Amino acid sequence: MDNRNHLSRVLSFGISDLALDCVMGYINHPYDRGAISLVCKKWHWIDCLTRKHVTIAICYSTTPQRLRERFPRLESLKLKGKPGAAMFFNLIPGDWGGYAGPWVNEVASQFSCLKSLHLRRMIVKDVDIDVLDRDRGHMLQVLKLDKCSGFSTDGLSIIATSCRYLRCIKIWFRLLFVFILVVRPVMLLCSWTF
């Protein structure tokens, strides 16, 4: 009887835990991983522990706390704020939302493996950049602030002077000459896009 319970814990639908852990590392497409996580609770938990990248299409579709509970070992996060189509036709007012503050606070304090952060169409304040730099600046390798607003050259100077391991930076910013002057002190920077 005891041997039978052990066997049911070792095998999950005929696949051992060791084999399942090895296979999950090669499944990268989010739809495939989502389908696998629906098979059973064990596969769901393995997906939670092994997923490295998550894209959240609308920042209000979930909470930062829920993301932390579901994927505690995230290495890369892409977070989108305001809907793109609404921005092109001015359907959403400028102060509608899409604030990065709650997300940055959760990411900076809880995601110890995070190496890449991509914020798109969000309001990122200098305080948010400072929190991100203070808590994740030693590990952050990729930072993309794509079509974001709310930050100033002070925020850019925080990034340039403190994020030493930053390899790639993408900032959609209108004041190009200020950006070039700010980024110049970063020695390890391999690429930047504006």
N, C-alpha and C positions, 0 to 999 in steps of 0.2 A: 504493500500500500504506500509506504513512504517513497519507494523508488518510483512509483507511478506519478506521484505529485511532483517529484524532482524532474521527471521527464517532461511533464506538461509546462513547467517553468522554463526549461531549457529550449524547447521548441515552440515556435510561434508560427502556426500554419506550415509546419514542416521545415522551417528555416531556423537555424540556431541563431542565438543572439550575436555571436561573434561574426557570422556570415552577414547578418543583417547590418551590423555596424559598418562592415567593410563595403557593402553594396551602397548604403545610403550616402557615402562620400562621393560617389560617382553620379548621383542623380541631382542635377543642378537646376533644372527647369522648375519654376515655381508651381506650375499646374501639376506636374508629375509628383512633386513633393506634397502638394496639397491632397492629391488623390491617395497617396500612400498613407498619409496621416489619418485618413478616414477609415482605414481597414480595421484597426483595433486600438485599444488604449496604449498598448506597448509600442506600436509603431508610431502613434501620435507622440509619445514621450521621446522616442528616439529622434523623430523629426525636430522636436523642440530643442534638443540638445545638440544636434548636428547642423542645423541650418545656419549658414554664414551670412546670407544677404536677404534683406526684406525690402520691398518697395510698398509704400503706403500711398495710394493714389490720391486720397483726400484726407487731410490731417484730422478731420472731424469724424472720420468713420470708426475710429477706435481711440483709446486713451493711451498715454505713455505707460501707465502702470500695467495695462493689459499686454502691451508689447513686451515689457520686461518679464512678466509672468510666463508668457508663451515662449519667448526666445531669449533666454538669459545669456547666451554665449554669442551674441551677434557680433560680426566683424565689420559689416557694411550696412548702412541704412540710407535709403532714398525716401525722402518725405516731400510730398507735394501739398501746397497750400490751396490757393485760390484756383478755381477751374480755369483752364487756359482759354476756352472759347469765350467765356464771359469777360475776360480781360481785354480781348481784342476789340470788342464792341462796346466797352465801358458799361456793361450790364451790372457790374458790382462796384459799389463805391470803394474808395481807397481805404477807408477805415473799417471795412467789412469784417476782417478777421484774418486768420492764417498766421497767428502769432507763433513764433518759434520758441518763446520763453519756456512754457511747460515741457516741451519736448527736449530742449537743450538741458534743462535742469535734470530731467530724468536720465537722459543719455550720459551726461557728464558724471553723475553720481553713481549710476548703477551698472552701466555697460563697461566692464573692465577690459574687454577684448576689442572694443571698437577701434578700427583703424581708418575707416572711410565714412564720411558724412556728406550727403548731398541734399541740400535744401533747395526747393524750387518754388518760386512765386509765394514766398513767405515774408513776413515782417520780422527781420532779425535786428535786434537793437545791439548797441555797443556793450551793454551789460551782458547780453547773451553770449557774445563773442568772448568777453572776459571770463565768464563762468566756464565756457568750453575750453578756453586756453588754460585756465587754472587747474581743472580736473583731468582733462584729456590731452592737453598740449604735448605731453611727453610721449604719447603713443600715436597721435593723429598723423596719418601719412597723406590722406587725400581729403581736401575740403572744397566743396563746390557750393557756391551761393549763386544759383542760377535765377536770374530775374527777381532777386530778392531786393527788398527796400528796408529803410529804417536805420541802417548803420551809416557811420561817417568815416572819415579818414582816420579818426582815432581808433576805431575798430580794426581798420586795416593795419594800422601800425602795431596794434596788439598782436595780430596774426604774424606780421613780418618779424617782429623782434623776439617773440616767445616760442612759437611753434618750430622747434629746431629740426624735427624729423619730417616736416612737411615736404612731400615729394611732388605733389600735384595740387595746384590751386586753380580753380576756375571761378572767376567772379565777373558777372555781367554788371559792369559799372560804367557810368557815363564819363566820369572824370579820369580819363586814361592817363594823363600826365601825372596825376597824384598817385595813381596805382603803381606806376613804374618806379617812382621815387621811393615809395614805401616798400616795395618788394625787393629792392636792390640788396639790403643787408642779409637776406636769406641765402646761405651758401649751398645747401643741399638741394635746392629747388631744381627739379629736372624740367618741369613744364608749367606754364601758366597760360590760361586762356581768358580773354576778356571780350 
